Each structure stands twice: as C-alpha cells, then as structure tokens.
Amino acid sequence: MGTQVFHTLLGICAKPTWIHRLHVVTKLVIVMSLSISVIMVGDVFSAIALLLLSGTLLYLSHVTLGALRKYVLVFIGILQLIALSYTLITPLPGRYVLVDVELLRVVAERGVFVWRILITDESLKYIFILGSKFLVMIFTAVLLLNIVNERELIWGLRSIKCPYVVAVALALVFRGISLFINDFFVVRDAISLRGLSLEEASLPGKLRTYFYMLIPLFVLMIRRSYEVSLALEARGLRIRPGKVSTYYRMTFTMRDLAVSMVFVLVPVLFYLHLIGFV
C-alpha cells in the first residue's frame, strides 16, 4: 500500500479509518462534493455548516491538530488580507457601524475623496464567509492528500473500467507531488547547511531564497521525470498496452454507494439553500 502524500509532506501518518477503506471513487466524490459546495456558500449558516462538515471529516480521518498547524498559519495570513480588503480598500456599508475612522480626506473640484477604516456588520459577515471558504478548501486539500495515494488511484479507477492511460496519468500526478516535496526538503536542508537560515530571514530574504531554490528544483524535476520514464519502461508499462494484468482488485460496495449518494446530495442542498428553496 502506497503512502499518502500528506504523510510525505508532514511526516505524520494518520491511523487508517473507515474513510481510508472506502473505494477511491467514493473518496474523490467526497472531495468533489466539498469543493463544489464551497461555490454554493452564500451566508453565515451555510458557511458554518460546510465548515463543520469538512472539519468532521478531518476528525474522522484522524488528522491531528499538530499536522494542521502549518496550514492554519497560512489561513491566518489569508484571513488578514481579506479583513484588510473589506475594511480599508472596499469597505461595505451595513446596518450597524462598529468602527469608522477617517484616515485621509482629499477635496477636489469633482468632489471629496475620503479614505477610512470602516467595519460594519456586513463587512464582518463577508470576512467570515470568505474566510470559511478558504478554510474549507484547506481542509479539503488536506483530506485528499490524507486518504488517497497513487496506488489506490490506479486500482480504483481500473476497477470501474477507467482508461488505463487516464489512471496512470493521475497516479503520476500524485507521485510527482511526493517527489517534489522530497526534493524541496533536500534543497532546503542543503541551503541550511550552507549557512542560510530561512527561519531568521526577513520576508524579502525568504522570497529571494525560495527564488534561488527554483533552479535546483527545476533540474531535479527533469531528472525525476527521466527516472520515472525509465522505471515505467523497466516495468513494461506502455502508453497503449495491449493487455494489462491486475494483481489487486477493489470492489465498489453498498457502503461506497450510500456514502457517494449522500455526498452527491450535499452540494444540491447547499444550492437549494442559496436560491432560498430550503
């Protein structure tokens, strides 16, 4: 059984649960359902519901809070940008004004330009909704990387008669993510051994260091592509194989069907709530 990309990314392997034992098609349906539902979120109630649903799935898949720490830091930075956007750049008028501070007033012939910090109930609502959407997308990505690996992807897609080329291509995408992550850690450690500390560097310094890392990563990516092509050729895998032998079979059970049907209905319910039908 191949390791999940999430294990390679953080070095933390979640304990297998019933979600891990689902068919890979069911797992992809769950991820697609959450991704489509994000588009249907339009109010605070639906944002909270989707956030609770994605958080529950992460809890059931045994992803620890420590594993989510790096992603939470990224989310905090995104939330700060959203808050600045709706308070400084495009403030939204609302029924209740919580903060109204005038920063700049310019009087011109065609009128008066006023730049202010405006925080209303409407701006807080939009900040919460957009922040919840980004957090759900982070949860969905972590869930996908945790419950799906490249071997399961090939086995599952081949079990439903998916074209061989499509299954191998998707599996190589997942495998390429793992290889890129490993190469990134190798290059980062090599830079640290040369005396460049990313933790103590300023933001421009970090950006400059990451830019320098692109060159060895690009070279390693070309080398990895050549090694993967040789490995595929050594195993006798071709783009258009005549007959493919299957040594592992995955069955789509009634539990998979029930879970898939439930998550197919999830974006439908969010859409009905968006248009006011529910």
C-alpha positions in Angstrom: 0.0 0.0 0.0 1.5 3.3 -1.0 1.9 6.2 1.5 -0.4 9.2 1.3 1.1 12.5 0.1 0.1 14.0 3.4 2.5 11.5 5.1 5.3 12.6 2.9 4.5 16.3 3.3 4.5 16.4 7.2 5.9 13.0 8.2 2.7 12.2 10.0 0.7 9.1 9.1 -2.9 9.1 10.1 -4.3 5.9 11.6 -6.4 4.1 8.9 -10.1 4.6 9.4 -13.3 3.6 7.6 -12.7 6.6 5.3 -9.4 5.2 4.2 -11.1 1.8 3.4 -13.6 3.4 1.1 -13.3 3.0 -2.7 -11.2 5.6 -4.3 -14.1 6.8 -6.4 -16.1 7.4 -3.2 -13.1 9.4 -1.8 -13.0 11.5 -4.9 -16.8 12.1 -4.7 -16.4 13.3 -1.2 -13.6 15.7 -2.2 -15.5 17.0 -5.2 -18.7 17.4 -3.2 -16.9 19.7 -0.7 -15.2 21.6 -3.5 -18.5 22.3 -5.3 -20.3 23.1 -2.1 -17.8 26.0 -1.5 -19.2 27.8 -4.5 -22.7 27.4 -3.2 -21.9 29.1 0.2 -23.6 32.5 0.4 -24.5 33.1 4.0 -23.2 32.6 7.5 -25.4 29.5 8.2 -24.2 27.6 5.1 -20.6 28.6 5.8 -20.8 27.2 9.3 -22.5 24.0 8.1 -19.8 23.4 5.4 -17.0 24.2 7.9 -18.4 21.7 10.4 -18.8 19.0 7.7 -15.3 19.3 6.4 -13.9 19.5 10.0 -15.8 16.4 11.0 -14.4 14.5 8.0 -10.9 15.5 9.0 -11.6 14.4 12.6 -12.9 11.0 11.4 -9.8 10.5 9.2 -7.6 11.0 12.3 -5.8 14.1 11.1 -4.2 15.7 14.2 -4.3 19.4 15.0 -0.5 19.4 15.0 -0.5 18.3 11.4 -2.8 21.2 10.5 -0.7 23.9 12.3 1.3 25.0 9.2 -1.9 25.2 7.2 -3.6 27.2 9.9 -0.8 29.8 9.8 -1.3 30.1 6.0 -5.1 30.6 6.7 -4.4 33.3 9.2 -2.4 35.2 6.6 -5.2 34.9 4.1 -7.7 36.0 6.6 -5.7 39.1 7.4 -5.6 40.0 3.7 -9.4 39.5 3.4 -10.0 41.7 6.5 -7.8 44.5 5.1 -9.6 44.3 1.8 -13.1 44.7 3.3 -12.1 47.4 5.9 -9.5 49.5 4.0 -9.9 49.0 0.3 -13.5 48.2 -0.3 -15.4 48.8 2.9 -19.0 47.6 2.9 -21.8 49.7 4.4 -24.1 47.9 6.8 -26.9 48.3 9.2 -24.6 48.7 12.2 -21.3 50.6 12.1 -18.7 49.2 14.6 -15.6 51.2 13.6 -15.4 54.4 11.5 -12.1 56.1 11.4 -11.2 58.7 8.7 -7.6 58.3 7.5 -7.4 60.7 4.6 -9.7 63.4 3.1 -8.9 65.0 -0.3 -11.0 67.8 -1.6 -11.1 68.2 -5.4 -13.2 70.0 -8.0 -15.3 67.0 -8.7 -16.0 66.1 -5.1 -14.4 64.8 -1.9 -12.4 61.6 -1.6 -12.4 60.0 1.8 -10.3 57.0 2.8 -11.4 55.5 6.0 -11.4 52.3 8.1 -15.0 51.1 8.1 -16.1 48.0 10.0 -19.7 47.1 9.8 -21.8 44.0 10.4 -21.9 43.4 6.7 -18.2 43.5 6.3 -17.7 41.1 9.2 -20.2 38.8 7.6 -18.3 38.7 4.3 -15.0 38.3 6.0 -16.4 35.3 7.9 -17.9 33.8 4.8 -14.8 34.2 2.6 -12.5 33.0 5.5 -14.7 29.9 5.9 -14.5 29.1 2.2 -10.7 29.3 2.3 -10.5 27.2 5.4 -12.8 24.6 3.9 -10.6 24.5 0.8 -7.6 23.9 3.0 -9.4 21.1 4.9 -10.5 19.5 1.6 -6.9 19.5 0.2 -5.6 18.0 3.4 -8.3 15.4 3.4 -7.5 14.5 -0.3 -3.8 14.1 0.4 -4.5 12.0 3.5 -7.0 9.5 2.2 -5.8 9.0 -1.5 -2.5 7.6 -2.7 -1.3 6.8 -6.2 -1.7 3.0 -6.0 -5.2 3.2 -4.8 -5.9 5.6 -7.5 -4.9 3.2 -10.2 -6.6 0.2 -8.6 -9.8 2.1 -8.0 -10.1 3.7 -11.4 -9.2 0.4 -13.2 -11.9 -1.3 -11.2 -14.5 0.9 -12.7 -13.1 0.4 -16.3 -11.4 3.8 -16.4 -9.0 4.0 -19.4 -5.5 2.8 -18.5 -3.8 6.0 -19.7 -6.0 8.2 -17.6 -5.4 6.1 -14.4 -1.6 6.1 -14.9 -1.5 9.9 -15.6 -3.5 10.7 -12.5 -1.3 8.4 -10.4 1.8 10.0 -11.8 0.5 13.4 -10.7 0.1 12.2 -7.1 3.6 10.6 -7.3 5.1 13.8 -8.7 3.8 15.7 -5.7 5.5 13.4 -3.3 8.8 13.6 -5.3 8.6 17.4 -5.5 8.1 17.6 -1.7 11.0 15.3 -1.0 13.3 17.3 -3.4 12.1 20.6 -1.8 13.2 19.3 1.7 16.5 18.1 0.3 17.3 21.5 -1.3 16.1 23.4 1.8 18.4 21.3 4.1 21.3 21.9 1.6 20.7 25.6 1.8 20.6 25.5 5.6 23.9 23.6 5.7 25.4 26.4 3.7 24.5 28.9 6.5 21.2 30.3 5.1 18.6 30.2 7.8 15.0 30.6 6.5 13.5 30.9 10.0 15.6 34.0 10.8 15.5 35.7 7.4 13.2 38.6 6.6 10.3 38.3 4.2 12.3 39.7 1.2 15.1 37.4 2.2 12.8 34.3 2.3 11.4 35.2 -1.1 14.9 35.6 -2.6 16.0 32.3 -1.1 12.9 30.5 -2.4 13.6 32.0 -5.8 17.1 30.6 -5.8 15.7 27.2 -4.8 13.7 27.1 -8.1 16.8 26.3 -10.2 17.9 23.1 -8.4 14.2 22.1 -8.1 13.8 22.5 -11.8 16.9 20.4 -12.5 15.7 17.7 -10.1 12.3 17.7 -11.7 13.8 17.0 -15.1 15.9 14.2 -13.6 12.9 12.7 -11.8 10.9 12.7 -15.0 13.7 10.8 -16.7 13.9 8.3 -13.8 10.2 7.8 -13.8 10.1 7.1 -17.5 12.9 4.6 -17.1 11.0 2.9 -14.3 7.9 2.7 -16.3 9.8 1.2 -19.2 11.6 -1.3 -17.0 8.2 -2.5 -15.6 6.9 -3.0 -19.1 4.3 -0.2 -18.9 3.3 1.5 -22.2 1.0 4.3 -23.1 -1.2 1.9 -25.1 -0.8 -1.5 -23.6 -2.3 -4.5 -25.3 -3.4 -6.3 -22.1 -3.0 -5.2 -18.5 -2.7 -7.7 -15.7 -4.4 -6.7 -12.4 -3.0 -8.2 -9.2 -5.2 -6.2 -6.8 -8.9 -5.6 -7.2 -11.1 -3.0 -5.4 -14.8 -3.6 -5.2 -17.4 -0.8 -5.0 -19.6 -1.9 -2.1 -23.0 -0.8 -0.9 -21.4 1.3 1.7 -19.5 3.1 -1.0 -22.7 3.6 -2.9 -24.5 5.0 0.1 -21.7 7.4 1.0 -21.4 8.6 -2.6 -25.1 9.3 -2.8 -25.1 11.3 0.4 -22.2 13.5 -0.7 -23.8 13.9 -4.2 -26.8 15.5 -2.4 -24.6 17.8 -0.3 -23.9 20.5 -3.0 -27.5 20.1 -4.1 -28.7 21.0 -0.7 -26.4 24.0 -0.5 -27.6 25.2 -3.9 -31.2 24.9 -2.8 -30.4 26.9 0.3 -28.6 29.5 -1.8 -31.6 30.2 -4.0 -33.9 30.2 -1.0 -35.7 27.0 -1.7 -34.6 25.3 1.6 
